[in-house]
Amino acid sequence: MAKMAFWITAGPELEEKALAGMVLASRLKKNRGQDVEVYFFGPGVKLVGSSSERVKEALSMLKDAQVVGSYCPFNAQQYSVEDAVSGAGLQPEPAGEALVRLVEQGYQVVGY
């Protein structure tokens, strides 16, 4: 089984790019049973906090597929989107800790 972590840094201005990673992650988990996680960092956290219906739908797909999702709490504070991001069913985890954990656990980190 593959272990992949989708590191989403694309913000609202690159929504299509972020959506591609989010949809792929959900499909790999749901259709192929792969070990997948998604982490939102920098502008990617701002994207999660946006009011985009397409982003909300992709987040719902991740949840339905039971993909573990987390975000940088410091970025959420920076972009003033703490409530929106925590309401998306994601877990806060500082970026440095998340990246080290993923690498130590053998995940291939893929950037979007």
N, C-alpha and C positions, 0 to 999 in steps of 0.2 A: 504494500500500500504506500502510495506517495504521501509525503507530508509537505504541504504548501501553506505559506503564510502570504496573504495579499496585503501589501503595505500601501495603503491608499493615501497619497499626498495631493492628488488632483483636487482642486477646489471648485467652487461654483462656476468659474469661467471655463473649466475643463470637465464639465459634468459628464459628457459622453465618454471620456476616457475612464473616469471613475466608475461609471455605470457598467462599462465592459468588464472591469475587474470584479465588481460586486456580483453581477449576473453569472460570470464564469465560476466564481467561488461557490455560489449556491448550487449550480448545476453539477459541479464536480462532486460535491457532498451528496446531493440528493440522488443523482442518477448513477454515480459510480462508487459511492461510499468511501470517497477519499477523505483523509484526515486534513481538514482545511480550517484555517483561522483567517480572520480579517482584522487588520489594525488600521485605524484612521489617525493620521498625524498631520500636523501643520494645517494647510488649507483644506485637507480632507476632513478635518473636524468641523471646519466652517461649513463645508458641504452638507454634512449630516445635520447641522443645525439650520439649514435653509428650509424654505417652505415648498421646495420642489416636490410635486406629486410623483414624479418619476423616481426620485431618490427615496421617497417614502415607500414606494412599491418595491424597489430593490432591497431596502432594509427588511421589508416584510418577507421577501423571498429568502433572505439569509436566515431570518428567524424560523420560517417554516421548514427550512432544510436543516435546522439545528447547527448552523455554523457558529462557532464561538467568535464573538465580535468584541473588540475593545477599542479604546481611544485614549489619547493623551489628555489627562485632566487639566494640565497647565495650558494647553491650546484651547480647550473649551472655555477656560476662564479668560484667556487672552482675547478670544473672539466673542465673548459674552453670550455663549450658547449652551451653558451648563444644563439648563432645564430641558431644552430640546434634545440634547445628546443623551442625557441620562434617561429620558423618556423613550428613546429609540431601542431600549433593551440591550444596550452595550455596557460593558464594564470598564471603569476607569483603571488605567495602568500606565504609569510613567513610561515614556518612550524608551529610555535607556534600559529599564528593567525588562520591558517587553521584548526588545530586540535581542538582548543577551539570552533571555529565556528561550525564545524561539530557536535561536542558533544552537544553544546547548541541547535542546530537545530534538535536534536534527531536521528542523523545518528548512525547506528551500524558500527563501524570501524573494517574492516577486513584486516589483514596484509598479504602481499605477498612478 
